[in-house]
């Protein structure tokens, strides 16, 4: 394997790994949103 082939291989694996990690993180965030849904706070219930 020459230096150019190795360089392109490492670059493609690096980019693919980055995209895979970002996809996994987005799935994790969606899961957290389903477990802990956003609940807006009522202005009347604020103390002060």
LINDA-V672368 format. One record per pair of residues at least 24 apart in sequence whose ideal C-beta (glycine too) atoms are under 7 Angstrom apart, sorted by the first residue. I is the first residue (numbers start at 1). GAP is how many residues later the second one is. If there is no record, write none. Layout:
[[I & GAP] [I & GAP]]
//
This chain:
none
//
